[in-house]
């Protein structure tokens, strides 16, 4: 499964490290990553992938990232890539 993970919030150290570490713990591979800081706000989007035999469902990944977002003080969302790409087609 491919998923899109977005992270938005006040910039501070440790956001990329925290998110990438949690994804690794969940057996989620980061395929592509883009991040920017705009007027003190951190913005990151990642294309991720889980193995076909992944033990963690999207719901599990979303729950873990929501919990991490609260801890880091940012908003983290994960959704199936097909849904994200359909919603953001021009």
C-alpha positions in Angstrom: 0.0 0.0 0.0 1.1 3.5 -0.7 0.2 6.3 1.6 0.8 10.1 1.8 1.9 11.5 5.1 1.6 15.3 5.7 3.0 17.1 8.7 2.2 20.8 9.5 3.0 22.8 12.5 5.3 25.3 14.2 8.9 24.6 13.3 11.2 23.0 15.8 14.0 20.5 16.0 13.2 16.8 15.9 10.1 16.7 13.7 11.7 14.9 10.7 13.6 12.5 13.1 10.5 11.7 15.1 8.2 11.0 12.1 10.8 9.0 10.2 11.6 7.0 13.3 8.0 6.2 14.0 7.4 5.2 10.4 10.4 2.8 10.6 9.0 1.3 13.7 5.7 0.7 11.8 7.6 -1.0 8.9 6.7 2.0 6.6 9.3 3.0 3.9 9.6 6.6 2.9 9.8 6.7 -0.9 9.9 10.5 -1.4 10.0 13.4 0.9 9.7 17.2 0.6 9.7 19.8 3.3 9.8 23.5 3.6 9.5 26.1 6.3 7.2 29.1 5.5 7.2 32.0 8.0 8.1 29.7 10.9 5.7 26.9 9.9 7.0 23.5 9.1 5.4 21.7 6.1 6.3 18.2 5.0 4.8 15.7 2.6 6.0 12.1 2.2 5.1 9.3 -0.2 5.4 6.1 1.8 4.9 2.4 1.1 4.2 -0.7 3.2 5.1 -4.2 2.2 2.4 -6.4 0.7 2.4 -8.5 3.9 2.4 -5.5 6.3 1.2 -6.3 9.8 0.0 -2.7 10.3 -3.1 -1.4 8.6 -3.5 2.2 7.6 -5.7 2.7 10.7 -2.8 1.6 12.9 -0.4 3.9 11.1 -2.8 6.8 11.4 -3.3 6.2 15.1 0.4 6.0 15.8 1.1 9.2 13.8 -1.8 11.1 15.5 -0.3 10.2 18.9 3.2 11.3 17.7 1.8 14.6 16.3 0.3 15.4 19.7 3.7 14.7 21.3 5.6 16.8 18.8 3.0 19.6 18.7 2.3 19.2 14.9 -0.6 17.9 12.9 0.2 14.6 11.1 -2.2 13.0 8.6 -1.8 9.8 6.7 -4.1 8.7 3.9 -4.1 6.2 1.1 -2.2 7.6 -1.8 -5.0 6.9 -4.3 -7.4 9.0 -2.3 -4.9 11.8 -1.7 -4.0 12.0 -5.4 -7.6 11.9 -6.5 -8.5 14.8 -4.2 -5.6 16.9 -5.3 -5.8 16.5 -9.1 -6.0 19.8 -11.0 
